[in-house]
Amino acid sequence: MRRVLGLVLLPLIVVDALASLPLGTKPYLGDMIQFLASGHAIAAGQNPYAFLNTGLIFGEPTLGTNLNPPVSLLLFAPLATLSATTLIRLWTGATLVLYGLSVAGLLVRYRHFFSLTRLFLTLAFGGLWFTVVFGQVYVLILAFAIGAWLLLDRKRDLTAGALIGVVVACKPNFGVWLALLWLSGHRRAAYAGLASGAMLTLLPAIVFSPGIYIEWYRAQGIEAPMIGWWPHNGSIYGIVARIGAGWLGYPLIAAFLFAVGWLVWRRRPDAMTASSIAVAASLLASPLTWMGYDLFLVPVLLSRRWSPLLGTAAAFMVVPAWLTWDLAPGPMWGMALVSVVSSAPLLLVMAETLRDSRVVRDPDSDSLRCLPLKAANVGSPL
């Protein structure tokens, strides 16, 4: 069976690479064109979150804006001095190298779960090639998340928390990670993350101006409702928006986070179990969770044996990004299929992480404690 999977995955990786790498004299610039436009704007003293026709700058007309928080401008402003074609190629190379190093760190740490099938799967994940083709920043942020994950596993809470703070400053939905660490009793990491995240968040207000956060908030309010219903958005908001109930999205997210927070507070899991729950919950609770965000599930997948739920999640994550863009927008069945592919990994990993521990009564105390099921050595080593 593993040989069959290898024979399927290797050609798929090659096809993904050929479909996604910036080849040719005029490669596709993806979202990088919006990032560079925001860098140009902030350097010129203009609103970096205005909706710009980038054809005026790069000759490739698109209308949109950078939705990353203002801390991203500290990176995009200097990068905007490079030509777009040169940058997309350099960024692609850096993305692949950084992803390889991050996955290697996980595979070495959890080598007792290593298999070639797992390695091939991580290289075939659609989220990786989605990130490559659109020139997205997910892998850069993922590297900080994996660093925090590995440090938490070594009980280095302060350093791990500081790295989580970097992740939160770049993607605020991961504030759920800090909240669940605090609720589960791992408060040194939570406080360190809060401090580093706050400092990074304040930095753009000092370097540029406090008003930059108002412009970012306005851009979020305009674009998120416009594109939140797209079938590639796997979050809770995306699920309900696609059935015409977008107004229900934020109340459902609030109720979901309250329920998860209460469960974590009640069970007080170890830091790694709390982090697994937090990563999946952060993605489901975000207004926009594109396929590239699935990569944040990689540390959850590589750090444990696979149950049927996790194996199924990994199978959905292998669906190629280029295939989903061919199916949606398109016929209704294609959009429905892409919707399932986008949301299923998040829901399956969420279910597994919540099931990953059971509540038992400590015989020496009246408190409830968490006993990880993985200690029972269950699941598939795939």
C-alpha positions as CSV (number, residue, x, y, z in Angstrom):
1,M,0.0,0.0,0.0
2,R,2.8,2.4,0.9
3,R,4.5,1.7,-2.5
4,V,1.3,2.5,-4.3
5,L,0.9,5.8,-2.4
6,G,4.5,6.6,-3.3
7,L,3.9,5.9,-6.9
8,V,0.9,8.2,-6.9
9,L,2.4,11.0,-4.8
10,L,5.7,11.4,-6.6
11,P,4.2,12.2,-10.0
12,L,1.7,14.5,-8.2
13,I,4.5,16.5,-6.6
14,V,6.1,16.9,-10.0
15,V,2.9,18.1,-11.6
16,D,2.2,20.4,-8.7
17,A,5.6,21.9,-9.0
18,L,5.3,22.4,-12.8
19,A,1.9,24.0,-12.4
20,S,3.0,26.3,-9.5
21,L,6.6,27.4,-10.0
22,P,7.3,30.9,-11.5
23,L,8.6,29.7,-14.8
24,G,9.0,31.6,-18.1
25,T,10.0,35.2,-18.7
26,K,6.7,36.7,-17.2
27,P,5.7,34.4,-14.3
28,Y,2.4,34.8,-12.5
29,L,2.9,37.2,-9.6
30,G,-0.2,36.1,-7.6
31,D,-0.8,37.9,-4.3
32,M,2.7,39.1,-4.2
33,I,1.7,41.9,-6.6
34,Q,-0.6,43.3,-4.0
35,F,2.0,43.0,-1.3
36,L,4.5,44.9,-3.4
37,A,1.9,47.6,-4.2
38,S,1.3,48.1,-0.5
39,G,5.1,48.4,-0.1
40,H,5.3,51.0,-2.9
41,A,2.4,52.9,-1.3
42,I,3.8,53.1,2.2
43,A,7.2,54.2,0.8
44,A,5.4,57.0,-1.0
45,G,3.5,58.1,2.0
46,Q,0.2,56.8,0.6
47,N,-2.5,54.5,2.1
48,P,-1.0,51.0,1.7
49,Y,-4.5,49.4,2.2
50,A,-6.2,51.3,-0.7
51,F,-7.6,49.1,-3.5
52,L,-5.1,49.7,-6.2
53,N,-5.0,48.8,-9.9
54,T,-1.6,47.2,-9.9
55,G,-1.4,47.4,-13.7
56,L,-0.3,51.1,-13.2
57,I,2.8,49.8,-11.3
58,F,3.6,46.4,-12.6
59,G,1.8,46.1,-15.9
60,E,-0.3,43.2,-14.5
61,P,-3.8,44.7,-13.8
62,T,-5.5,43.4,-10.7
63,L,-7.7,45.2,-8.2
64,G,-7.3,44.3,-4.6
65,T,-5.2,45.1,-1.5
66,N,-2.9,43.6,1.0
67,L,-4.9,42.2,3.9
68,N,-2.0,41.3,6.1
69,P,-1.6,43.4,9.3
70,P,0.6,46.5,9.3
71,V,3.6,44.6,10.6
72,S,3.8,43.0,7.1
73,L,4.7,46.5,5.7
74,L,8.0,46.3,7.6
75,L,8.9,43.5,5.1
76,F,7.0,44.6,2.0
77,A,8.3,48.2,2.0
78,P,12.0,47.2,1.5
79,L,11.1,44.3,-0.9
80,A,9.2,46.7,-3.1
81,T,12.6,48.1,-4.3
82,L,13.1,44.8,-6.2
83,S,11.6,43.9,-9.6
84,A,8.4,41.9,-9.2
85,T,9.7,39.0,-11.4
86,T,13.0,38.8,-9.5
87,L,11.2,38.9,-6.2
88,I,8.7,36.2,-7.0
89,R,11.5,33.8,-8.0
90,L,13.6,34.6,-4.9
91,W,10.5,34.3,-2.7
92,T,9.6,30.9,-4.2
93,G,13.0,29.6,-3.5
94,A,13.0,30.9,0.0
95,T,9.5,29.5,0.6
96,L,10.5,25.9,-0.5
97,V,13.8,26.0,1.5
98,L,12.1,27.2,4.6
99,Y,9.3,24.7,4.3
100,G,11.8,21.9,3.8
101,L,13.8,23.0,6.9
102,S,10.7,23.3,9.0
103,V,9.3,19.9,8.0
104,A,12.7,18.4,8.6
105,G,12.8,19.7,12.1
106,L,9.4,18.1,12.8
107,L,10.5,14.8,11.2
108,V,13.7,14.6,13.3
109,R,11.9,15.5,16.5
110,Y,9.1,12.9,15.9
111,R,11.3,10.4,14.0
112,H,9.5,7.5,15.7
113,F,6.5,8.4,13.5
114,F,8.6,8.9,10.4
115,S,7.7,7.2,7.1
116,L,8.5,8.1,3.5
117,T,4.7,8.3,2.9
118,R,4.5,11.1,5.5
119,L,7.4,12.9,3.8
120,F,5.8,12.6,0.3
121,L,2.5,13.7,1.7
122,T,3.9,16.9,3.2
123,L,5.5,17.7,-0.2
124,A,2.2,17.0,-2.0
125,F,-0.1,19.1,0.2
126,G,-2.1,21.5,-1.9
127,G,-1.5,24.2,0.6
128,L,2.2,24.3,-0.2
129,W,1.7,24.8,-3.9
130,F,-1.1,27.2,-3.3
131,T,1.4,29.3,-1.2
132,V,4.0,29.0,-4.0
133,V,1.8,30.0,-6.9
134,F,0.3,33.0,-5.1
135,G,3.6,34.2,-3.6
136,Q,2.0,34.0,-0.2
137,V,3.6,34.5,3.2
138,Y,2.2,31.4,5.0
139,V,5.4,29.4,5.1
140,L,7.4,32.3,6.6
141,I,4.8,32.5,9.4
142,L,4.6,28.7,9.6
143,A,8.4,28.5,10.4
144,F,7.8,30.6,13.5
145,A,4.8,28.5,14.5
146,I,6.8,25.2,14.1
147,G,9.7,26.8,16.0
148,A,7.3,27.6,18.9
149,W,5.8,24.1,18.7
150,L,9.2,22.4,19.0
151,L,10.2,24.7,21.9
152,L,7.0,24.1,23.7
153,D,7.7,20.4,23.4
154,R,11.1,21.0,25.1
155,K,9.4,22.9,27.9
156,R,11.0,26.2,26.9
157,D,7.8,28.1,27.4
158,L,9.1,31.7,27.4
159,T,11.0,31.4,24.0
160,A,8.1,29.4,22.5
161,G,5.6,32.0,23.7
162,A,7.7,34.8,22.1
163,L,7.6,33.0,18.8
164,I,3.8,32.5,19.0
165,G,3.6,36.3,19.6
166,V,5.3,36.8,16.2
167,V,2.7,34.5,14.6
168,V,-0.1,36.4,16.3
169,A,1.2,39.8,15.1
170,C,1.3,38.4,11.6
171,K,-2.0,36.5,11.7
172,P,-4.2,37.8,14.6
173,N,-6.5,34.8,14.5
174,F,-3.7,32.8,16.2
175,G,-4.4,34.8,19.3
176,V,-6.6,31.8,20.1
177,W,-3.3,29.8,20.6
178,L,-2.3,32.2,23.4
179,A,-5.7,32.2,25.0
180,L,-5.9,28.4,25.1
181,L,-2.4,28.1,26.5
182,W,-3.5,30.5,29.3
183,L,-6.8,28.6,29.9
184,S,-5.0,25.3,30.1
185,G,-2.5,26.6,32.7
186,H,0.5,27.2,30.6
187,R,0.6,30.9,31.4
188,R,4.3,31.6,31.1
189,A,4.1,30.9,27.3
190,A,0.9,32.9,27.1
191,Y,2.3,36.0,28.8
192,A,5.5,35.8,26.7
193,G,3.4,35.6,23.5
194,L,1.2,38.5,24.6
195,A,4.3,40.7,25.3
196,S,6.1,39.9,22.0
197,G,2.9,40.1,20.0
198,A,2.0,43.5,21.5
199,M,5.5,44.9,20.8
200,L,5.4,43.8,17.2
201,T,1.9,45.1,16.7
202,L,2.9,48.6,18.1
203,L,6.0,48.8,15.9
204,P,4.2,49.8,12.7
205,A,2.3,52.5,14.5
206,I,5.6,54.0,15.6
207,V,7.4,53.6,12.3
208,F,4.5,54.7,10.1
209,S,1.5,56.1,12.0
210,P,-1.2,54.9,14.4
211,G,-3.8,55.6,11.6
212,I,-2.4,52.7,9.6
213,Y,-4.4,50.3,11.8
214,I,-7.6,52.2,10.9
215,E,-6.9,51.8,7.2
216,W,-6.2,48.0,7.7
217,Y,-9.4,47.6,9.6
218,R,-11.4,49.3,6.9
219,A,-9.8,47.1,4.1
220,Q,-10.7,44.0,6.1
221,G,-14.3,45.2,6.5
222,I,-14.6,45.8,2.8
223,E,-13.0,42.7,1.3
224,A,-13.7,40.0,3.8
225,P,-17.5,40.0,3.2
226,M,-16.9,40.2,-0.6
227,I,-14.7,37.1,-0.8
228,G,-15.6,35.2,2.4
229,W,-18.2,33.0,0.6
230,W,-15.6,31.7,-1.9
231,P,-15.5,27.9,-1.8
232,H,-11.7,28.1,-1.0
233,N,-12.4,29.6,2.4
234,G,-12.5,26.7,4.8
235,S,-13.4,28.6,8.0
236,I,-16.7,28.6,9.9
237,Y,-17.5,32.0,8.3
238,G,-16.9,30.6,4.9
239,I,-19.2,27.6,5.5
240,V,-22.2,29.6,6.6
241,A,-21.6,32.4,4.0
242,R,-21.8,29.8,1.2
243,I,-25.4,28.9,2.3
244,G,-26.4,32.6,2.4
245,A,-26.1,33.0,6.2
246,G,-23.0,35.1,6.4
247,W,-24.7,37.2,9.2
248,L,-24.5,34.0,11.3
249,G,-20.8,33.6,10.9
250,Y,-19.4,35.7,13.7
251,P,-22.0,34.6,16.3
252,L,-21.2,31.0,15.5
253,I,-17.4,31.7,15.7
254,A,-17.9,33.3,19.1
255,A,-20.0,30.3,20.4
256,F,-17.4,27.9,19.0
257,L,-14.5,29.6,20.7
258,F,-16.4,29.8,24.0
259,A,-17.1,26.1,23.9
260,V,-13.5,25.2,23.0
261,G,-12.2,27.6,25.7
262,W,-14.5,26.1,28.3
263,L,-13.4,22.5,27.3
264,V,-9.7,23.4,27.5
265,W,-10.1,25.2,30.8
266,R,-12.1,22.2,32.2
267,R,-9.6,19.6,31.0
268,R,-6.3,21.5,31.5
269,P,-4.5,19.5,28.8
270,D,-0.7,19.5,28.4
271,A,0.9,22.2,26.3
272,M,1.1,20.1,23.1
273,T,-2.5,19.0,23.2
274,A,-3.7,22.5,24.0
275,S,-1.6,23.7,21.0
276,S,-3.1,21.1,18.7
277,I,-6.6,22.2,19.6
278,A,-5.6,25.9,19.3
279,V,-4.1,25.6,15.8
280,A,-7.2,23.9,14.4
281,A,-9.6,26.3,16.3
282,S,-7.6,29.4,15.1
283,L,-8.1,28.3,11.5
284,L,-11.8,27.6,11.8
285,A,-12.4,30.9,13.7
286,S,-10.6,33.1,11.1
287,P,-12.9,35.0,8.7
288,L,-10.7,33.9,5.8
289,T,-8.8,30.5,5.8
290,W,-7.5,29.7,2.3
291,M,-5.9,26.5,1.4
292,G,-2.4,27.8,2.3
293,Y,-3.4,28.0,5.9
294,D,-3.8,24.2,6.0
295,L,0.0,24.1,6.3
296,F,-0.4,25.1,9.9
297,L,-1.8,21.7,10.5
298,V,1.5,20.1,9.6
299,P,3.0,20.1,13.1
300,V,-0.2,18.5,14.4
301,L,-0.1,15.8,11.7
302,L,3.6,15.0,12.0
303,S,3.7,14.8,15.9
304,R,1.5,11.8,16.4
305,R,0.2,8.6,15.0
306,W,-2.6,8.9,12.5
307,S,-6.1,7.9,13.3
308,P,-8.7,7.5,10.5
309,L,-9.7,11.1,11.1
310,L,-6.1,12.4,10.6
311,G,-5.5,10.1,7.6
312,T,-8.7,11.4,5.9
313,A,-7.6,15.0,6.7
314,A,-4.2,14.4,5.0
315,A,-6.0,12.9,2.0
316,F,-8.1,16.0,1.5
317,M,-5.0,18.2,1.9
318,V,-3.3,16.5,-1.0
319,V,-6.0,17.7,-3.5
320,P,-4.0,19.9,-5.8
321,A,-4.5,23.7,-5.6
322,W,-4.6,24.0,-9.4
323,L,-7.5,21.5,-9.5
324,T,-9.6,23.5,-7.1
325,W,-9.1,26.7,-9.0
326,D,-10.3,24.9,-12.2
327,L,-13.4,23.7,-10.4
328,A,-14.4,26.9,-8.7
329,P,-15.8,29.2,-9.9
330,G,-17.6,26.8,-12.1
331,P,-20.5,24.3,-12.0
332,M,-22.4,24.0,-8.7
333,W,-21.0,20.5,-8.1
334,G,-17.5,21.8,-8.5
335,M,-17.9,24.6,-6.1
336,A,-19.5,22.1,-3.6
337,L,-16.5,19.8,-4.0
338,V,-14.0,22.6,-3.4
339,S,-16.0,23.7,-0.3
340,V,-15.7,20.2,1.1
341,V,-11.9,20.0,0.3
342,S,-11.4,23.4,1.9
343,S,-13.3,22.8,5.2
344,A,-12.9,19.0,5.8
345,P,-9.2,19.0,6.9
346,L,-9.9,21.7,9.5
347,L,-13.0,20.0,10.8
348,L,-11.4,16.6,10.9
349,V,-8.3,17.8,12.7
350,M,-10.4,19.8,15.1
351,A,-12.5,16.7,16.0
352,E,-9.3,14.6,16.4
353,T,-7.6,17.1,18.7
354,L,-10.7,17.4,20.9
355,R,-10.8,13.6,21.1
356,D,-7.1,13.4,21.6
357,S,-7.4,13.4,25.3
358,R,-9.9,12.1,27.7
359,V,-10.9,13.4,31.1
360,V,-10.1,11.2,34.1
361,R,-10.3,11.8,37.8
362,D,-7.0,12.2,39.5
363,P,-7.2,9.7,42.5
364,D,-5.1,12.1,44.6
365,S,-7.2,15.2,43.9
366,D,-10.7,16.4,43.2
367,S,-9.5,18.1,40.0
368,L,-9.9,16.8,36.5
369,R,-6.8,16.0,34.5
370,C,-6.2,15.2,30.9
371,L,-4.8,11.8,29.8
372,P,-3.7,11.9,26.2
373,L,-5.0,9.0,24.1
374,K,-1.7,8.9,22.2
375,A,-0.1,7.5,25.3
376,A,-2.1,4.4,24.7
377,N,-0.2,4.1,21.4
378,V,-3.3,4.0,19.2
379,G,-3.7,4.9,15.6
380,S,-1.8,4.3,12.4
381,P,1.9,4.9,12.0
382,L,1.4,6.0,8.4
